[in-house]
Amino acid sequence: MIRSQPGRARRVRNFTHRATEPERTVAIRGARWPSAYMEHAGHVVVVDDYGETANLLAEVLTRGGWSATGVTSAHACLARVAGGDVAVVITDVQMREVSGLALCRMLRDAHPLIRVVIMTGQHGHELVAAATLAGAFDFLVKPVAIASLERAVAHALEMFRRISTLSLVD
């Protein structure tokens, strides 16, 4: 546990926090994040047509300190996003009804602030290029390492927070 002196500002990975009491932190693969940041960072939705995979990844993120939910379709994801507190969507590319790339395009058009992370078992520059054109923020290859997943989510939430702040200023 890292403690800071009351009233003293300190910087943790581009997040400035003024301590008023000893600070609780959450360890994520060697990095320490203030727990207040984790609690208010935004919700993560994991989309995979295999419910076990979606729920497992959501559980991993929840144990890591984030608020996460697993859903099994693009329609369920869009319904969850309509709630307003979603910051990051992690989606599989190949799904039964609507593909992850199509979901990424829908989210880009309807909710441009939400960061979308694409995950797939396929490799190839064409798929990465298609995901980028669809508006994907990051790309993960299955099987997804927990450290890679946590790094992608942390980076996506940080960008969501920065873009949201800029949007409020404009």
N, C-alpha and C positions, 0 to 999 in steps of 0.2 A: 504494500500500500504506500503510495506516495502522499506525503503530507505537505501542505503549503501553509505559510503563515497567513493569518487573517489580514485582509486588506491588500495583499500583495498579488499583483497580476503575474500570471505565468502563461507560457505558450505551450500547447500540446498539439502537435501536428496541425498547424494553421488554425487552431481554435483557441482564442484568448478567453481566459476564464478568471474572474476576480474572486478569489476565495474569501468567504465570510466565515467559514468554519473548516475544520479539517475535511479534506475532500475525499470522497469515495471514488475509486477508479475501477475500470473494467479492463482486464488484460486480454488483448487479442493478438495472439501469435507474436508475443514479444513487445508489442506496442501498448501503451497505456492511454486510454481515453477516459475523460471524466464521465462518470455515470450519468450526470445530468444531460450531457450531450447525447448519449446513447438513448436515453428515455424520450427525448424530444426530437430525434433525428428524422422520424417519419417511418411509415410502415412499408414493409417489403412484401410483395406478393410473388410466390413461386408458382409458375404455371407449367404443368406437365400432364399429359393425358393418362399417365400411369400415376394414380393417386398416391401409391406408396412412395414413389420418388419425390413428388411434390411435398408430401407431408414430412418425409425424412429431411429434406433440405430445409424446410421451414423450421423443423425442430432443431436442427444444427444451428441455424441463425438465432433462434430464440434462446438457446443455451449460451450463445455467444453474446447475448445482451441486446439483440435487436427485437423489434416487434415484427413478426412474420406470420404469414398465412399461406397454406398450400391450397391451390384450386386445380381442377382437372380440365378446364376448358377456357377458351378465349372469352366466351360469353360470361362465364363466372368471374373472370378477371375484370372485364369491363364493368360488371355490376359492382364489384368490390372497389374499383377505382372511382366509381360514381360517389362513393362515401366521402371522398375528399381528402383523406389523410395519407394516401399512397404516394411514396416518393420514388420507389424503385420497383420494377417488374423484372423478374428473371423468368425467361420462357424458353421452352424447348422449341426447336425448329419444326420437327415433324410431329404434328398432332392430327387427330382424325378429322375434325370439322374445319377448323381454321388454322392455317400454319402459323408458326411463330413469327415469320417474316411479315405476314399479313397483319397479325396482331401488333407488331412493332410499328407498321405504317399507320394503323388505326390510332394507336396511342400518340404517335408523333403528330398526327393531324388534329386530334381532339384534345390532347393533354401534353403540349410541347415541353412542359417543365419536367415531366416524369422521365427518369433515366431508365432505359431498357437494356438489360444484359441478356444476350442470346447464348444458349448452351446447346451443344449438339454432339453427337457421336461421329459426325462426318468431319473430314479434313478437306481443305482445299481453299485456294485463294479466291475462287469464284464465289463460294459461299460467304466468305468474310467480306468480299466486296459487295455482295447483295445485301448482307446484314447492315453494312455501313450506309449504303444508299437508302435502306429502309428506316434509318435513324437510330440504329443500335449504338449504345454508349460503349459496350464492351462485349467480348466474345470469349466464352469458355468452352473447352473441349471435354466431353465425357470420357472416362469417369472424372468427375470434378474433384480436385483435391480441396479439402476443407480450407486450407490456407489461401488458395486461389479464390475460392468463393468469398471468404471473409474480406480479402483485399479488394475484390471487385465491388462488393457491397459498400465497404467503407469509402472507397473512392467515389462511387456513384452517389452516395448520400452527401458527401462533401460537395460535389458539384451541384447537386440538387439544392443544397442549402445556399451556396454562393449565387446560383442563378435566381433562386427565389428572392434573395436579398436584393439583387440587382433589379429584378422586376418590380419590387416594392418601391425602390428609389425612383425609378423612371416615371 
